[in-house]
């Protein structure tokens, strides 16, 4: 049977629509580790900072069953407009293939070593989450940007910090309508992930479960319960 289609049959998806329909292209199949792949995308950016000599530790906090945040003490994500008058922080979290790792000249902000998915991970996490929050500290200022269903207001300067403080915190809640077989983060899986990364990167990782007030720190090849 021959099927005829017309110009109006051709549909164009937004980046968010495409990511949500074809998310397996970015985070794998529909197994039970979806939540944790999103975590890894954010964590890998912090790892890249540490691998390139910026920041001495990474903290992962489980805030509730399906909300988690990653904080590093690296350089920071710029919170000003670029030459095209785009808000850089907003662009990085809402546009595929946008980021500082796209510069392969190894000058300025470019990375000599990169662990993450260049220019994809942050926006994919945003597209597949109901809520995403970013806080950046740099040069005495604290800036934040909030997304809900990938929609946001412009970045806001919300406070002050010490001049020497820098770093980025990213908090997100995966969209349960996208991940029907997942309902919460697996604490043991996260601890194992951080344990392995601490050995691999020879670095310092901390896991905090705010629901139980437990803190686990990896140092010298041992988890220490505090």
FENCOR-V511585 format. One record per helix or strand of 3 or more residues. SS is the DSSP state (2 for helix, 1 for strand). FROM is the first residue (numbers start at 1). TO is the last residue. If there is no record, write none. Layout:
SS_FROM_TO / SS_FROM_TO
//
This chain:
2_7_9 / 2_15_21 / 2_24_27 / 2_34_51 / 1_58_64 / 1_67_72 / 2_88_94 / 2_100_102 / 2_121_127 / 1_129_138 / 1_141_148 / 1_156_160 / 1_167_174 / 2_187_201 / 1_205_209 / 1_214_219 / 1_222_225
//
